Amino acid sequence: MNVSVTVMTLNLCEGDLPADSPNAWEKRREICVSVITSYSPTIVCTQQGLKWQLEFLQQCLPGYEQFGISRKGSEDILDEHCTIFYDKEKVELLEGGTFWLSESPSVPGSMSWGSTAPCIATWATFQLKRVEPPGFSFQIVNTYLDEFSPRSRRRSALLTWQHIASLPPNLPVVYCGGFNVLKESTTGRFLLGRSREHGVVGDMRDAWLCARVRKNVSLIRTYHEFKGDRRGAVEFLKLIFRALCLCWGSQTQDLHVDWVLFRGRSLVPVLCEVVNDNIDGFYPSSHYPVITEFMLPRNVRPLESPAES
C-alpha cells in the first residue's frame, strides 16, 4: 500500500467583511470546515487568516494543530497570518519559522520593493508518523505575495527560492499559497525555471501541470470573487478569450493565482483539484482552494503493512 501526503491551500480572505455582507465569515465558516473535513488533507496552508478565524477552525478541527504568526510579528494578534494546519495523527512538526519578504527578512513587519503591506513566508518541516522506514521528512512553505507590486513578487519569489535552495537536496519541499499573479508572469517563469531573476533560475515544478489526474480543469481561474462560475456574458467571453490565448503559447494553460509548487523526486503529484464546493451558493473564500495528493516512494509504507518478502 502506497503512502501519500495531501496538501491544500486555502485563502481565508475578507475575514473583516461587515456582518451584513453576503460573504461575511459567519456565512461561510461552516463550508470552510466542511471542505477541510471532506478532503482530510495532511496539511492545510491558509493565507490572510485573522486570529478569530484561525481559532474557529482550530476549535472545529481537533485533529489538527497549527503553526504560524501574524505578518507583523509574534507580538501582533490582529493582522493577517499565513498559518499551516497539520494532521497531528499523521505528521510531527520538527521545526518551523517565518521570514519577511523584504530586504530585512528577520525584521517583523518589514516591507521592500514597493510592497503595499508586509508579506511573509511561513515554513515548517514535518516527519511522517507510523511509516517504515521511519524518518521520512518534508518541508512546507506557505506564502501570500503582494497584490500590487510586480517587483515585490519577483524579489519575494527569489528570496523564498533561496531559502528552499539552501535546504538539504534530499528534503522534498512543497511551496504553495496565494501568488497574486499568473504562472506565465516573470515571477512564475522564474520559479518554474524558465527565466532568470538576478542571474539565477528557479527549479520548482507545478503540481497542477504535473499531476496524473486533474479535476475541475474547466475552472481555469482560482480567484472568483465569491461568484463561483456565475459570471456575466462579457466577463465570461473575456475569460474564454484568455483561455484560448493560453492554449497557443503557454505551457500552463490556466489562470490560477493560487499555486502548489514542489521540488524533489520523492514527491509525485497523482491528483490535483480545484475545489468548488459550496453550500447554497456560499463559498469558503473568494479563491477556490487547491488540493494536491503527492505519492511517496514505494519503500515508504504504513507501519501496519507486512514487509515485502
N, C-alpha and C positions, 0 to 999 in steps of 0.2 A: 504494500500500500504506500503510495507516494505521499509526501508531506508537502503542504503548500502554506503560503502566507498571503493573506489578503490585506490590501491597503486601500482605504477610502479617503478621498479629500473632500471636505465639506465646508463651504463658506457659510458662516453664520451671520452674514452682513445685515445691516439695517436693524440691529438689535435695539437701537434707541428710537425707533419709529414711535409716534404717539399711539396711545392705546386704542384710539378710534380708527386707526389705519386698517384697511382690509388685510394688510400683510404684517401687522404687528406680531411680535414674538408670541404673544398669548394665543394667537390663532394658528400658529404653525409649529409650535414647540412639540406637540404630540407627533406630528409627522416626522420631525427630526429624530425623535426617539424611535419611531416605527421603522424608519429607513435603516437605522443602525441595528436594531434588534432583528429585522428581517434578513439582513445580509450578513450579520455577525462577523464583521471584519476583525482581523487580528489587530490592526492599527487603524485609528481614525485621526486624520490630521485636520484640525479645524482652524479656520482663519477668521479674523475680525470678531472673535467671540468676546463678549463682555462678561465680567465676573459672574453676574447673576444668571446669565445664560449657561455658562460652564457649570455652575453649581446645580442648576436644574438638571442638566444632562447627567452629572455625576450621581445625583440622587436617584435618577431613573435607570441608571446603568451600573448597578452594584458590582457587576463582574469586571468592570473596567477601573483602572487608575488613570490619573492624568499628570502630565508634566508640561510646564510652560509658565512664562511670566508675561507681564504687560510690556508693550513696546516702549514704554517709558521707564521700565526697570522694575525690580522686585519690590520696591517700596511703594509703587503705584498700583492701585487696585481698580481704578476707574476706566483705564484706557483699554484698547483692544489687545487681544492676545493671539499668538499663534501656538495653540495648545495641541499636544499629542496625547490622545487617549489610547490605552493599550489593554488588551485582554490579559488580566493578571494570571489566569489559569494556563495560558499558552506561552507567555513570554515573561522574562525577568528583565527589568531595567538595570543595566550595568552602569551607565553613566550618561550624562546629558549636559547640555548647556545652551546658551543663547549668545549670538553676536549680532551687532547692529550693522546694517548695510550702509556703511558710511566710511569716511576716511579714518574714523576712530572707532573700530569695531567693538571695543570693550567699554565704550562710554554709553551708558543708558540714555536713550532719547536723542542721540546724536543724529544729525542729518547732513547729507552732502549731495553734490552733483545735481542740484536743482530739485530735490525731492520735496514734496509738499507736506509730508508727515514722516515721523520716524518709521523705518521699516526694519524688520528683524528676520532672522532665520533661527529656528529652534531645532536642535539636533538631539537625538537620543540613540544610544547603542543598546540593542536588545539581544538576549540569548534565548533560544528556544528551550522550553521545558519538555520533559518526558519524551526525548528522542534519543536515538543511538545512531552513531556515536555522539556523546554529549559535546557541547561546546559550540554548536553552530550559531554564529552571531551575524547581525546585520545592523546597519545604521539607517535611520530615517531622518531626513532633513525636510522641515516644513517651513514654508515661507509665504509672504504676501508682498509682492513688489509694488513700487509706486505706481499710482494710476495715471499720472500725467507726464512724468519726465522720462523720455526715452533714454537719456544719458544715465539717469539713476538706475533704470532697469538693466542697462548693459553693464555698468560697473558693479551693480549688485550681483548680477549673474556671474561675473568674473570673480568677485570676492568669494562667493559661495562655492564656485567650482574649485578655487584654490584650496578652500577647506577640504573639499572632497578629495582632491588630488593628493593632499598631504596624508590621507589615511592609508593604512596598510593595503597593498594592491589586492589582497585576497579577501578583504572585507566588502561584501556586497552593500550597495547604497541605493536607497530609493529617495529621490528628490522630487517633492511634489508641493502643490499649493496653488495659489492664485497668482499668475504671472502678468495678468492685465495686458496681454499682447498676444498676437498670433505667433505660431511657431515659425512662420516664414519671415518674421521680423529679424533684425540684427541680433537681438537677444536670443531668440530661438535658434537661429542658424549657428551662432557661436556655441551654445550649449550642445547642440547636436552634431558638432564637428564639421560644419560646412562653411564657416568663416572665422576670421581671426579677430580677437579683441586684445589690444596691447601686445601683439606678437605671439599670442598663444591660441590654441584651438581646443575647445571642449571635447569631451569624449562620452557624453551621456547618450542614452538611447531612449526613444519614445515608446512607452508601453502600449499606447493605443495603436501605433503603426505596426509594432512587432507582435501583437497578440495573435494567437492562433484563431481565436474567436472574438469578434467584436459585436456588441449588442447595442441596438438603437443608433445605428450608423446614420439614420436619416436626421437625427438631432445633431447637425453639424456645428451648432453653436452651443456652448455651455452656459453663457450668460444670457438669460432670457427675460430679465426684468420682471419676474413673477408672472409672466404671461404664458409660460409653457409654450405650446405650439399654436396658441391663439394669436394670430397676427393679422394686421390689416393687409389689404391686397398689395398696396405699394411696397410696404415693408417686406412682404413675402416674396415679391418679384425681385427686389434688391438682393435678398438672401439667396435666391436661386441663381441669380446672375453671378454673385460672388462665388458660389459653389462651383459653377461651370468654369469660371476663370481658374479656380484652383485645380480643376481636372486637367488643365492644359499647362502645366509648368510648375506644379507644386508636388512635392513628394509626400506631403502630409494629408492633403485633401480634407481639411477640417478647419473650423473657425474656433477651435477650443481656446479659451484663455485659462482654463484650469487643467493643469498637466500632471501626469505621473511619469517621471523620467527615472531611469535606473542605470546602474553600472555594475558589472560583474557577471561572469559566465555562469555562476551558480544560481542566478535568477532567470527563470524562463517564463515570460508572461503568457499564460494559456488562455486567459479571459480578461477582457476589458469592457466595461459597460458604462454608458452614460445613463444615470438613474433618473427617471422622470416620474417616480412615484408621487402621488398627491392624494389628498383627501378633500373631496368636494371642491376641487379647484385650488386648494391651498397647497403651496409647495414649501418645502423646508427652507428654501432660500431663493434669491434671485439668480443664483447659479445652480445648475444641475450638479449634484455630486457625481464623482467619477470613482469607480472601484476597479481594482485590478487584482487578479489572482496570479501569484508567482509560484510556479512549481520549483521545488528544490531538488538537488541531486538525488539520484536513486539510492545512494548509500546512506542518506538521512531518512531514517524510518521511525515510526512510532515505537515507543519503548515496549508496548504490548505485543508488537508483531514478532512472530518467531523468526529467529535468524535463518538466513538462507543456508541451505545445506551445500 
